[in-house]
Amino acid sequence: MDEMTRGLEVAQWRKSTRSGPDGGNCVEVANLPSGHRGIRDSKLPTSPALIFAAEEWNAFVVGMKGGGFD
């Protein structure tokens, strides 16, 4: 088992503040021990997660806050 897989197993997942309150668009984010960020669908917690380097995640957040994905 590699470091990323171990990190996903111990991750503390939190629901994104951008997720809908009715359970429709539920994205969870976790800070992984490696410094990466894990992203998953909260409705399918055992499905594969996306993993991003901290720099990639930070660029995504800046773009999102700037309206780049509206």
PELINKA-V458701 format. One record per backbone hydrogen bond with DSSP energy under -0.5 kcal/mol. CO is the residue of the C=O (numbers start at 1). NH is the residue of the N-H. E is the energy in kcal/mol with one decimal. If there is no record, write none. Layout:
co = (CO & CO)
nh = (NH & NH)
e = (E & E)
//
This chain:
co = (2 & 3 & 4 & 5 & 6 & 7 & 11 & 14 & 16 & 20 & 24 & 25 & 25 & 26 & 27 & 28 & 29 & 30 & 30 & 32 & 36 & 37 & 38 & 39 & 40 & 40 & 41 & 42 & 44 & 50 & 52 & 53 & 54 & 55 & 56 & 57 & 58 & 59 & 60 & 61 & 62 & 63 & 64 & 67)
nh = (6 & 7 & 8 & 9 & 10 & 11 & 13 & 29 & 19 & 23 & 26 & 20 & 27 & 42 & 16 & 40 & 14 & 32 & 38 & 35 & 32 & 52 & 30 & 50 & 28 & 42 & 44 & 45 & 47 & 39 & 37 & 57 & 58 & 59 & 60 & 61 & 62 & 63 & 64 & 65 & 66 & 68 & 67 & 70)
e = (-2.2 & -2.2 & -1.9 & -1.5 & -1.3 & -0.7 & -0.9 & -2.8 & -1.4 & -0.9 & -0.9 & -1.2 & -0.7 & -1.9 & -3.3 & -2.1 & -2.1 & -0.6 & -2.8 & -2.4 & -2.8 & -2.7 & -2.1 & -2.7 & -2.9 & -0.6 & -1.5 & -0.6 & -2.0 & -2.5 & -2.8 & -2.4 & -2.6 & -2.0 & -2.0 & -2.6 & -2.4 & -2.3 & -2.6 & -2.9 & -1.7 & -2.9 & -1.6 & -1.3)
//
